[in-house]
Amino acid sequence: MRTGQKTQLKTAAKEQRGKDKSKTHKHPISDKKLATREKAVLATAKPVVSKSVSSGPALNGNGNGKVALISSKLAYQGPLFDVYTDYVREPEGDTARRDVIRHSGSVVILAVDDTLNPADPLIVVERQYRHAAGQYMWEIPAGRKEPEEAPLPGAKRELLEETGYIAKRWTKIARFYVSPGFLGEWMQVYLAEGLSCGQSAPDEDEYIQHRQIPLSQALQWIESGKMIDAKSIIAILMYVRRRAAGIL
């Protein structure tokens, strides 16, 4: 089931036909008029971009369909993300409205210290209030990548700013989309090792508590539901899997 907001023109036309029928039975709407109304829906957003894109695995699972962006309109512009209202012809041939949050991407850092106990290393976690979730949450360090910033420098900056740690070794673990039904944000996860202390400098609106906990405790937090942050869960479980496979 798709999680995005989808309004198909055929469905809209059927709903409109039902409404008009309820008003009067003497003047049914012709198919020609319905087609005209469908065109009018598309006309509400002036085409500013029109292009066809061959959809690879990232766009369409079967890799055969084509996607056409009919129009794109900026609905909201904010300091962290923008919201666009797009009309898209999808691989199945349907035309749909998609309200999409555009974001420059984020970096996620799993900072590990195995100097004391390589079998059960310490990882850096943070506790901060998340208004959208309405609660305090335990997470690993992460932050928005600046639009012109490469992911690795962004990860190094975020780790230092939020925790005061500097790492000697950096390894890519995973890259994923958070909620691709409506959110264009992707996240790049890095493993940071060889930690040393620097000077933290969190943003003015960030109130972060951080500490180190054993990996085994982090896994317990995930199992018990104490840690419910998706990026942290993905990073920790990917790290455990790679360690077990001897990849790291």
C-alpha positions as CSV (number, residue, x, y, z in Angstrom):
1,M,0.0,0.0,0.0
2,R,1.4,3.4,-0.9
3,T,1.8,5.9,1.9
4,G,1.9,9.0,-0.3
5,Q,-1.0,11.3,-0.9
6,K,-2.6,10.2,-4.2
7,T,-5.6,11.8,-6.0
8,Q,-6.3,10.1,-9.3
9,L,-8.1,12.1,-12.0
10,K,-10.4,9.1,-12.8
11,T,-11.5,8.9,-9.2
12,A,-12.1,12.6,-9.0
13,A,-14.2,12.4,-12.2
14,K,-16.3,9.6,-10.8
15,E,-16.9,11.5,-7.5
16,Q,-17.9,14.6,-9.5
17,R,-20.3,12.5,-11.6
18,G,-22.0,11.3,-8.4
19,K,-22.4,14.8,-7.0
20,D,-23.9,16.1,-10.2
21,K,-26.3,13.1,-10.4
22,S,-27.6,13.8,-6.9
23,K,-28.5,17.3,-7.9
24,T,-30.6,16.3,-11.0
25,H,-31.4,13.3,-13.1
26,K,-32.6,15.2,-16.1
27,H,-29.2,16.4,-17.4
28,P,-26.6,13.6,-17.0
29,I,-23.0,14.7,-17.6
30,S,-21.6,13.5,-20.9
31,D,-18.2,11.7,-21.1
32,K,-17.0,14.7,-23.1
33,K,-17.7,17.1,-20.3
34,L,-16.1,14.7,-17.8
35,A,-12.9,14.6,-19.9
36,T,-13.0,18.5,-19.9
37,R,-13.2,18.6,-16.1
38,E,-10.3,16.2,-15.8
39,K,-8.2,18.5,-17.9
40,A,-9.3,21.4,-15.7
41,V,-7.9,19.7,-12.7
42,L,-4.5,19.6,-14.3
43,A,-4.8,23.2,-15.4
44,T,-5.0,24.4,-11.8
45,A,-1.2,24.1,-11.6
46,K,0.6,25.8,-14.4
47,P,3.3,23.5,-15.9
48,V,6.7,24.8,-14.9
49,V,8.6,21.6,-15.6
50,S,7.8,18.8,-18.0
51,K,10.1,15.9,-18.4
52,S,10.2,12.1,-18.7
53,V,12.4,10.0,-16.5
54,S,13.2,6.3,-17.0
55,S,12.5,4.7,-13.7
56,G,15.3,2.5,-12.4
57,P,15.0,0.5,-9.2
58,A,14.9,3.7,-7.1
59,L,11.7,4.9,-8.9
60,N,9.9,1.7,-9.8
61,G,10.3,-1.8,-8.6
62,N,9.8,-3.5,-12.0
63,G,12.2,-1.1,-13.7
64,N,10.0,-0.9,-16.8
65,G,7.7,2.0,-16.3
66,K,8.3,5.7,-17.1
67,V,7.5,8.7,-14.9
68,A,6.4,12.0,-16.3
69,L,6.4,15.2,-14.2
70,I,3.6,17.2,-15.6
71,S,3.8,20.2,-13.2
72,S,5.5,21.3,-10.0
73,K,4.5,24.2,-7.8
74,L,6.3,25.4,-4.7
75,A,3.6,25.4,-1.9
76,Y,5.8,26.3,1.1
77,Q,9.4,27.3,1.5
78,G,11.1,27.0,4.9
79,P,14.5,27.1,6.5
80,L,14.9,23.3,6.6
81,F,12.7,22.0,3.8
82,D,10.4,23.0,1.0
83,V,7.0,21.5,0.1
84,Y,6.0,21.1,-3.6
85,T,2.6,20.1,-5.1
86,D,3.4,17.9,-8.1
87,Y,1.2,16.3,-10.7
88,V,2.9,13.1,-12.0
89,R,2.1,10.6,-14.6
90,E,3.1,7.4,-12.9
91,P,4.5,4.1,-14.3
92,E,1.0,2.5,-14.3
93,G,-0.2,5.4,-16.6
94,D,-2.3,7.1,-13.9
95,T,-2.0,10.8,-13.2
96,A,-1.7,11.7,-9.5
97,R,-1.2,14.6,-7.2
98,R,1.8,14.3,-4.9
99,D,2.6,16.7,-2.1
100,V,6.3,16.2,-1.5
101,I,8.7,17.6,1.2
102,R,12.1,18.3,-0.4
103,H,15.1,18.1,1.9
104,S,18.8,18.3,1.3
105,G,19.5,15.0,3.1
106,S,20.8,14.0,6.5
107,V,23.8,12.3,8.0
108,V,23.7,9.8,10.8
109,I,26.7,8.8,12.9
110,L,27.2,5.6,14.8
111,A,30.1,6.5,17.0
112,V,31.8,3.5,18.5
113,D,34.5,3.1,21.1
114,D,35.9,-0.4,21.5
115,T,39.0,0.4,23.4
116,L,37.7,-1.0,26.7
117,N,35.7,-4.0,25.5
118,P,35.9,-5.0,21.8
119,A,33.3,-7.7,22.4
120,D,30.7,-5.2,23.7
121,P,31.8,-1.7,22.5
122,L,30.4,1.6,23.7
123,I,28.3,3.7,21.4
124,V,27.4,7.4,21.7
125,V,23.7,8.1,22.2
126,E,21.8,11.3,22.7
127,R,18.6,12.3,24.5
128,Q,16.6,15.2,23.3
129,Y,13.0,16.4,23.0
130,R,11.3,15.8,19.6
131,H,8.3,18.0,19.2
132,A,6.8,16.1,16.2
133,A,6.8,12.9,18.3
134,G,5.8,14.8,21.5
135,Q,8.4,13.1,23.7
136,Y,12.1,12.8,24.6
137,M,13.9,10.3,22.5
138,W,17.2,8.3,22.6
139,E,19.0,8.5,19.3
140,I,22.5,8.4,17.8
141,P,24.0,11.7,16.5
142,A,22.5,13.0,13.2
143,G,21.8,16.2,11.4
144,R,20.8,17.9,8.2
145,K,23.4,18.0,5.5
146,E,23.8,21.5,4.1
147,P,22.7,21.8,0.5
148,E,26.2,22.3,-0.9
149,E,27.9,20.1,1.6
150,A,29.3,16.6,0.9
151,P,28.0,13.8,3.3
152,L,31.2,12.9,5.0
153,P,32.2,16.5,6.0
154,G,28.7,17.0,7.1
155,A,28.9,13.8,9.3
156,K,32.2,15.0,10.9
157,R,30.7,18.4,11.6
158,E,27.5,17.0,13.1
159,L,29.4,14.6,15.4
160,L,31.7,17.4,16.7
161,E,28.9,19.9,17.1
162,E,26.5,17.6,19.0
163,T,28.9,15.5,21.0
164,G,32.3,17.1,21.0
165,Y,33.8,13.8,19.6
166,I,36.3,13.5,16.7
167,A,36.8,10.2,14.9
168,K,39.8,8.9,13.0
169,R,38.1,6.3,10.9
170,W,34.8,6.7,8.9
171,T,32.9,3.9,7.2
172,K,29.7,4.0,5.2
173,I,27.1,1.6,6.6
174,A,23.8,2.4,4.9
175,R,21.8,4.9,2.9
176,F,18.0,5.0,2.9
177,Y,14.9,7.1,2.4
178,V,13.0,7.9,5.6
179,S,9.5,7.9,4.3
180,P,9.4,8.0,0.5
181,G,5.7,8.2,0.2
182,F,5.8,12.0,0.8
183,L,9.3,12.8,2.1
184,G,12.3,13.3,-0.3
185,E,14.8,13.1,2.6
186,W,17.5,10.4,2.4
187,M,19.9,9.5,5.2
188,Q,23.6,8.4,5.0
189,V,24.8,6.4,7.9
190,Y,28.5,6.4,8.9
191,L,30.4,4.3,11.4
192,A,32.8,6.5,13.3
193,E,35.7,4.9,15.2
194,G,38.9,6.0,16.9
195,L,37.1,8.6,19.0
196,S,38.8,11.5,20.8
197,C,37.3,14.5,22.6
198,G,36.9,17.9,21.0
199,Q,34.6,20.8,21.8
200,S,30.8,20.5,21.2
201,A,28.8,23.4,19.7
202,P,25.1,22.5,19.4
203,D,22.7,24.8,17.6
204,E,20.9,27.4,19.7
205,D,17.7,25.5,19.6
206,E,19.3,22.1,20.5
207,Y,19.3,20.9,24.1
208,I,21.2,17.5,23.9
209,Q,22.4,15.2,26.5
210,H,24.8,12.5,25.3
211,R,26.5,9.6,26.9
212,Q,28.1,6.2,26.0
213,I,26.3,2.9,26.5
214,P,27.3,-0.7,25.7
215,L,26.1,-2.1,22.4
216,S,24.3,-4.8,24.3
217,Q,22.3,-2.2,26.2
218,A,21.4,-0.4,23.0
219,L,20.0,-3.7,21.6
220,Q,18.0,-4.1,24.8
221,W,16.6,-0.6,24.4
222,I,15.5,-1.5,20.8
223,E,13.9,-4.7,21.9
224,S,12.0,-3.1,24.8
225,G,10.9,0.0,22.9
226,K,12.9,2.5,24.8
227,M,14.7,3.4,21.6
228,I,12.2,4.0,18.8
229,D,14.1,6.3,16.5
230,A,14.2,4.6,13.1
231,K,17.6,5.9,11.9
232,S,19.2,4.7,15.2
233,I,17.6,1.3,15.0
234,I,18.7,0.8,11.4
235,A,22.3,1.9,12.1
236,I,22.7,-0.3,15.2
237,L,21.2,-3.4,13.6
238,M,23.3,-2.9,10.4
239,Y,26.4,-2.6,12.5
240,V,25.6,-5.8,14.5
241,R,24.9,-7.7,11.3
242,R,28.2,-6.6,9.7
243,R,30.2,-7.4,12.8
244,A,28.6,-10.9,12.8
245,A,29.5,-11.4,9.2
246,G,33.1,-10.2,9.8
247,I,32.7,-7.3,7.4
248,L,33.7,-4.7,10.0
